Amino acid sequence: MRILISNDDGIFAEGINTLAQVLADLGEVIVVAPDRNRSGASNSLTIDYPLRIRQQSNNRVAVQGTPVDCVHFALTEWLDEQPDIVVAGINHGANLGDDVLYSGTVAAATEGYFLGVPAIAVSLVGDTHFETAAQVVKILIEKMVMQPLSTQKIINVNVPDVPFEQLKGWKTTRLGARHRAVSMIKKTDPRGNPLYWLGPPGDTQDAAEGTDFFAIEHGEVSITPLQVDLTAHDAIAGLESWMHAVEIR
């Protein structure tokens, strides 16, 4: 296999390097990742300046750009052959519920999907047992090789931060939801000017059974299929009626 790996925590992060080591058992691993932490970059592309790259080895490149830049560069320019799969991660921390809208990790997988390659995003809900998350991805890829997925979706995987043998199971889940974020954190610089940091994410609002939050809370691997069609199909008829209800002059 040829496996393209990227992330949003940067090319020197423990998660991506653990993943690369474990997946090397399956074939050729290519790492193309940001040269620094770009968490929260979502699906942003760099369009106001050219990308600079630093090739560290034949199969390892650091990009001065976003996670989406990395995957786009790898698939449209750098690689001479398309990989069999794109794996984004291992993210340092969860990507549950609403997190996927902001996640650079999920965005990197989404870019692979956009460009025609099966894609998995993987996150460790913690910062210790990266080996566990890597083994989970390895098993998923082996399963995909034996029996390809019939549905073309992005697979978002969240893994509890425990040793592999302590996982309580694997669950196919839907995205849960958080409450609105808490207030921003206001500070002052040495010159007395205000500074604002993003506050922590809100507590869970929808963490019912069947959600990714519920699975993680119960020590299970959460596997959520994601799609990129944002159309609210069930609202089209109502919007059409509303448009024709009142004449717009």
N, C-alpha and C positions, 0 to 999 in steps of 0.2 A: 504493500500500500504506500501511497504518498499522502502524508498528513500535514496540512498547513495549520500552524498554531499561532494565535495572536492573543492579545489581552488588553486591558486598560491600566494595569498597575505598573507597566513598564517591563522592559526586557530583562532587567536584573531581579525581578520579583521572585520570591521563593515558589509561588504557585505555578508560574509558567515553566520554570526550570524543572520542578518535580514532574509536571505533566510531560514534558519533553523526554525526560529520562525513562518514564514508565512506558510511554507509547512507542519508544524506539524498538520495543520487542515486536511491534506489529509491522514495521517497515521503515521507510525513509521519512524522517521528521524534518520539516522546514519551519523555522521560527522567524516570523516577521512581526515585530512589536514596536510600540513607541519607545523612544529613548529615555522617557521619564514617565512618571505617574500621570495618566490622563483620565482618572476616574471621573465619572459623571459627564463625559464628553458626548454621550448619546450618539446620534447618527450624523454628527457634524463632519463635514469635509473641509479641508484647507483650500481656499480658493484665492486668498489675498497674497500669498507668497509661494514660491516653489518648494517642493519637499527636498530635504537633504537626507541622505542615507549614510550609514556607516556599516559596511560589511565586516562582520566579526569573523566569519568563516564561510565556507561554501554554502552552508545551509542555515545561516544565522545573520539577520540584518536588523539593525536598529534604525527606525524612521523618526525624523523630527516632525511628527504629525500625530493625528488622532488614530484611534483603533480602526475606524473605517478607512482612513488613508492607507493604513498598513495593508489591510486585506485587499483593497482596490489596487494598490501598487503591485502587490504580489501576484494577483490573478490576471491583471491586464498588461503588466510590463515585465516583471522580473522573472517569473517562472516560464520555462519553455513548454511545460506540460501541465495541464490542469490537475490539481490534486484530487484524490478520491473523496476527501472530506475536509472541512474546516472545523477546527475546535478552538473555541475562545475561552480562555481561563488559564489556570484556575483562579477565579476572582477571590480576592481577600475580603470576605464578607458576603452576606446574602444578596441575592437578587430575587426577591419575592414580591408578589403583588405589583403595586404601582412602580416599584423599583425598576422594572424592565423598561419603562419609558425614558429613564435617565441613564441607564447603564451603558457604558462603553463596551463592556463584555458582550452583552446581548446584541449591541449594534454591530460589533465585529462579525458575529455569527450571521446576523441579518444581511450584511453586505455579501458574505459568501453565498447565501441563499439567493440574493438578487442576481448574482453572477453565475448561477446555475450549479452550485456545488452544495451537496448535503451539509448541514451545519448543526453543531451542538455548542451551546453555551453552558459552562459549568462554574458553579460557585461553591465555596466552602463557607458554611455559616459559622465562622470563627477564624482562627489564625494559627492553628496548630497541626491538625492531621491532614496535610495536603496529600499525603500518600493515599489516604482513604478515597478522596475525591478522584485522584488519578486512576486508581483501580476501578472505580465505578465507571469512568469513561472508557477504560480499556474493555470492560465487559460489554458495555453498550455497543462499541464499535465491532467487537467480535460477533455480537448478535446480529448487527446490521449486515455484516458480511455473509453470515449464514442465511439470513432471511431479510432482504432489503425491506425498508418500510414502504407500505403501499401508499401512505399519505405523505405528500411533500410539504412538510412543515419544519419550522425551526424547533429544535428540542432544547428547552431550558431546564437545566438540572441543578438542583440545590442539594447539598450533602451535609448531614450533621457533622459536627466537629468531634468525632469519636474515632477510636480505632475501628478498622474495617469489620472485625468480628463482633463488634458491639452494635452494628446497625440493626435496627428492628425490622427492616423490610424495605420494599420498594413500592411506591405508589404513583399511579398516573393521576395527575391533579389538574385543577384549574387555578387561575390566579386569584388570590384573595385581594384584600384592599386595606389600606391604612386610613386612619383619621388624617385630617389636614396637619401639615408640619407645624411644629411649635415656632414661637417667635425667633427672629434672628438674634444673634448675639452681638451686642454693640460694644465696641472698644474705642480707645483713643490712641492715636499715634503720638510720638514724642513731641510733635508740634501742636498738639491739642486738636487735631482734625479727627472727625469720627471715622471709624472703620466698622464694617459689618461682615460678620461670618454667618454662613448658613447654619441654622440650628439643626438638631437631630431630627430624624424622621418621626412622624407621628406613630402612636401605638396602633395596633391592628384594629380594624373596624369589622372586616369580614374575615374571620379565621375559622369558619365552620368546617365540619367534616367534609372532605373532598377538596379543600383548598391546599395550596402549597404551604401556607403557614401551619395548618393542622398537621400535615405530614411531618414537618420538621420538629414541631413541638412534641411529637410522639416518637422521635428518633428514627424516622424513616426517610429514605431518599425520595425527593420530590422530582417527578418528571412531568413537565408541562409542555404540550404542543402549542406553539405560537404561530400566528398568521400576521401578515402585514397589510391585509385589506382593512382599512379603517372605516369603510363605508358602513353607516348604520342602515342596513338593508331593511329592517323592520320599520324604519321611519320614512322611507321613500314615499309610500302612498299617502301618508298623512301630510307630508310636506307638499306634495303635489296638490292635494285638496286645498290646503291653506293658501297656496300661491294663486289658485283660481277663485278663492272665496271672495276676495276683495280686489277690485280693479285698481291697479297701480297706475297713476297718471304721471 
